[in-house]
Amino acid sequence: MIKLTEEQRAIVMAEPAHYVITAVAGSGKTTTLAYRIQHLLEQGADARRILILMFNRAAREDFSVKLQQVISNRHQSPEVRTFHAMGYRLYQRFIRDGYLPSFQNNILSEKEIHFHIWRLMRQTLDAEALRDAKRNKKEHVELCHQFFETVKSGLNSPDLVFEILELPKKFKYVLSLFDQFEVWRKQQSRISYTDMLYDPVMAIRANPALAKLVGNKMDVLLVDEYQDTNDIQHELMKLIAGDRAKITIVGDPDQTIYEFRGAKPEYIIKGFAEEFPEARNLSLSYSFRYGHKVSLLANHLITKNKNRQDLLCKSFHSNPATQVIDHRSDNDAASITTLLSSFTLSTLNQTAILVRTWSQTVGIELSLLEKQVPYHIEGKNSVFNLVEAQSIRAVIELVAGSFSMMSVEERQTKIELIFHFPHIGLPEPQLKMLAATLATYTQNWGKVLLQLIPSDLKRIQSLKLERLAKVLARLEQSARPVKQLLSVYLQETELYEGIRSLSLSHDHAEEKVASIMGIIRYISKLEGDAQGILNYLSTLQMNAEQQYQQAVRITTIHRAKGLEWGTVLVPGLNDKLMPYALRSDNLNKAELESERRLLYVAMTRAKQALHLFVPKRHQHALYKPSRFESELQIEQSLLLGGILDKKESYCELTASMKASKISLRYADAMQVELKQAEPEQANGVTKQYSEPVWFAQNVQHCVLGRGCVMGDQANSFSVEFEDHQTRVFSKETADRFFTVIE
């Protein structure tokens, strides 16, 4: 057996019982759990009555390999399955016993589901609703699919889910669509991966006697990544365990970032203990991945959340002294490219850029392509495959005179792109016919379009077409700089307003708008005429199509969960992206805590170096620094973390710092003396240092008493007091009336 920490040894040697194990990021839980299984086997446990449930296939494979290494050939290996594999097995059992109908082996793919959703929408929606759906087909279909998945990840009825999601009434059709899809699915004997869990659990709820076929077969049930568990998975776990199995759940509520899939941190925080009151709590509080600076940053941030377990994440003494660099930049893409240009290929290959939203990648990709820094984007098409980029290119091609040299078919494709940029409001067949007619002309497309406007259109449709025709006439082979012409196009077509008015959700709209802004911002800085810019973009596109053996990874924080890299870059620590506030300036407590968990996950992926990109503080900055910047206590975390990295036992804070509770706890845990310097004096008055009142959790008003900050907007913030009344206050005068309660 390898040398284990006291916490790991306590888990390995624990007597059979129900356990909740909270494990911080990089805590070696896989190794610990493998040795736990080995210990149980050596104590006489029957491997056939031990079941290990993992969150996904990759985790199952990793754990199976580690378990085999630990137990070697001395014992039979217990079964390690994913939730879906377990559901599949139950499904097959219920089919054999006649409780569920059989299904075809070709599992429904997302593409297939989307195809049939759209087919049913065409059959179900009235003419006006269908026209609206056709303008935003992808978004409508994705919304329906997400609704289906949300229903099937929980135990609530579709009607209740619709109310919980607070969807607009115009989307009420998703309820009948859900029923129709289920009828079709069962008629065709098809299931999706979600149905592997949903159908067996629903069958048991409809026929409780089936629970006897499922439960009380196991002595030990171990479930990993429990913070990502949804209602269906939780129910299935209880059914399998029955009254017999001793259950161990493992996870980190601070890493709950899949709420949109139905994950609920409450299960690991309190839900499991409420259902199994005798459950005991154990923890893995030491990370073996990163150094003290990252641990201190992560602790300072995440302890602002209230819906969590109070576990201090600590770095093990042998961990690398992770370097943390706080970049002050108003252009993350340029700063990232400059940084990565100095990296060797091997270092690039161990580096990841983790973004909050996909739109952030647009400017980063273009900047990396310009400097020929190799990259690989995971989970999304490259920038040149975005419809937004193709539409902007079509506009520039019109300016450059390229349309006249195209074939009729190619010209029609380009015109259709422009007709969707933004959508001009015509039914798709009519739009295509208009584009086909316009494409037969070799010049003067704006003037011709003005003449082709049908007389029977609605007034709003005619206005949109007139506006587009006039701007195309202005742009066609214009000698003005491309930057100015794109600005004219944006203004005259009211592009952003059009996108926002037609999008299904605020998030979808802002993602599109942000992507367009990123592309136009990059193009606007290029020198030369329209044709020269097109040639340059073609060169960048060829660079984008190259495949590299060694390259920096670009992906979202959500997709980075469970992974680690030597170097991690986190751009976008501003007041709009982190926390994500594009949908609203007033985030509620749950949304804010979810955003903290995302940043926590991003930072704790790093081993050797962590780079944070924060806007500069000046009047003309596009964004302000994120509220999380002050919560991270960067200066204090780096000072104390640096002392600990050097293995020193004494740290004196500067006069501008007040020792935080986290720093005091961490220093005590690491047996370091932390001394508080005397505050600076200004004109005989002690100078106080604190974060803004509205960033705090608990505050004290000089008249109204104790309260809890509920949210903040541009110039105000709201506080709920002990009388349960919520009041709004000005940020400008907050310091006169409020003090922060630590």
Summary of the structure (lengths in Angstrom):
residues: 742
radius of gyration: 29.0
end to end distance: 43.5
largest distance: 86.9
contacts: 2317
relative contact order: 0.09
helix: 51%
strand: 15%
